[in-house]
Amino acid sequence: MSTLHVFAGSVEHPIRPAIRRIGLADLGDALRRGIDDFRAMPSHVVFLSLLYPIVGLVLARMSFGYDVVPLLFPLVAGFALVGPFVALGLYELSRRREQGHPAGWRDAFGVLKNPSIDSIAMLGGLLMLLFVVWLAVAEGLYESLFGYGSPESLSGFLADVFGTAHGRTLLIVGNAIGFVFALTVLVISVVSFPMLLDRDVGAVGAMHTSVRAVAKNPVAMAAWGLIVAVALAIGSLPFFIGLAVVLPVLAHATWHLYRKVVV
């Protein structure tokens, strides 16, 4: 597939599809539809989403086992950065159910045959790059405040973070930087991946549409970003088990959000 196609997609699809203005009620409806999809396909969805708690536990184990406890929170927060990409299979299930087609777990892998797969891979690579940069920035911030040594224990790390001036600086600055990364991902990907599954518009066309969608619906999209952040935080406790429900519901809801926003 040509590089031009990866960026620009097929000429058969409009480069600038119309964007609808949505409200908070539309977000609620998208979530209800996402829950309905989850209920209709629970065995398939749970099977796919088991990956997320497992990955979370592995990341936590790596943090404790390799003396990188300070990176545990950035690793967990990074789910929000790569989530739009790794939820592709769940978007596909919602798309198939919407069209009245069978929606078994094997059908989730139909994304691999999608005409936009190269564009999807490129955009996914961009999110992975942002994730890696976020981890590097988070590690650099911690080392600039506490030095290069690792905390002796988790309790010691928590005492440093919540009981010292450097710790308060870490919380404020770290969360501010994380917000910038999360906002960037929201702006460029809130409807990009569902759109690429639905239309062969290329990576640039999908991101451009996502930016336009956020620009036209700033309040609704800000509320959506807050909903995602809170849901992921709740789903991460305890031990990431809740992500097996939270992530698929959010993924299905994102498909319906795309349908509401993009004509």
Order of alpha helices (4+ residues) and beta strands (2+ residues): alpha-alpha-alpha-alpha-alpha-alpha-alpha-alpha-alpha-alpha-alpha-alpha-alpha-alpha
